[in-house]
């Protein structure tokens, strides 16, 4: 379910002449029975509103006073969301001849044509207040308070996201909260300016229009509106014609696959950065701690302390948490798939209730969901979406998972072979027009699997911030025999293991020049930096140093050391001793 919340204006939308008619109330009940939440967002003051409502508890929350007051009908609790103007303000207005003044918990309201007098009093008293108009009403509120800020506070209180809200309204003061929601709807009696900005205008007016919206929600969760919601699509990059290529942030599964050193982590980081900017929540299941330095996330688990499923769920259930990464390094390698199998159903259940996290990212998916993996329906439901998988080996991934992929982003060497491996393993035909492709750095061969078109070359948008890496895992930790570097020399007489960057620099100082040059010119350092350290930029630096003519062994050693120290915080005393 994409839309967990219907947020509706009152006068002119839900209500006709101040009252909600019985058919509209019945439609709202059906909406609640579907498991969705109902929020009213109104400019009315609470006391007069409650006199008009026959069943206030039909609403999960009421945002009153044009965003200045939050009301919880079930418990009758009120929460003011801003400081009210001083009492002297209303007195001054009356002294200036303004009649029909209404004072709420925060709002002060009157009617046209008194707006000029209101602005003069605000200026004379030096108050930070704003004037909002609504079909002849003149509402005075603290600066920055509107229906959008009230809805945001309401959703935070409920632990929900604006990306799971459809909003409906009719008047000037509804622009803000419609724009803040994933989908914006206007009833047919709405102002023309609101209709122009809405994603859909109901054929009927007032409550009958809201009823039509409810019927579409219950019928297909507004899937038929998707072509009008492209403003939410997330940038991937540009194609060969310079046109933007974007990805729908809802309803898709993405696989990033390709050879080591091709830039998977850079591509993934760029996508996650743009999801974060758009306020879509994600969680990364990180088997090897490769996203510990991603500043977009709160961290759970480290090389010595394993995370638990309960603490992941508890962290993500808190609405103030933007994103999370779950480091599995402290979990034994053979137990990591089991942990993932326990975690993903809990995340899916959290989604069912809150719509969040919008994306679940699974790194090294060939380890967690290998070819022999037989997923239970709860671990990977057939309708599961919002999954981003990353792998070097698509042929080592469970076919059931590959069958669910909508977008394949192939990178690195021979991306067309990566697509072929994907198709063979998933049991689906190769795309038309698949040809040998040589990608430049920062490019991907993007295939929209369910669409009848060939893969396209995309120059991907890079992350805005290239972060300095501080991970002790790479600097001082033990990467294990399979990811360590081995100085063997031109004749293979040595077998000196560097299990981290500090050890690498220490051994580099001690090996003879012939050994150092042998590995440099073979590209062994660049390969290890990309595959063992998972740092494509450091690997590129090593390639450039190896290709620089006339460097002595001492000079190339110094340049490699400098490149490492630019990106990593190393323990000074140990590097110095090298």
Beta strands, then each sheet from edge to edge (+ up, - down):
strand 1: 5-8
strand 2: 37-41
strand 3: 61-64
strand 4: 69-72
strand 5: 77-80
strand 6: 102-103
strand 7: 108-111
strand 8: 129-134
strand 9: 137-142
strand 10: 165-169
strand 11: 183-186
strand 12: 200-201
strand 13: 234-238
strand 14: 244-247
strand 15: 253-258
strand 16: 282-286
strand 17: 298-300
strand 18: 324-327
strand 19: 359-362
strand 20: 387-391
strand 21: 407-411
strand 22: 443-448
strand 23: 456-460
strand 24: 485-487
strand 25: 496-498
sheet 1: 5+ 4- 3+ 2+ 1+ 10+ 11+ 12+
sheet 2: 6+ 7- 9+ 8-
sheet 3: 14+ 13- 23+ 22- 21+ 15+ 20+ 19+ 16+ 18+ 17+
sheet 4: 24+ 25-
end
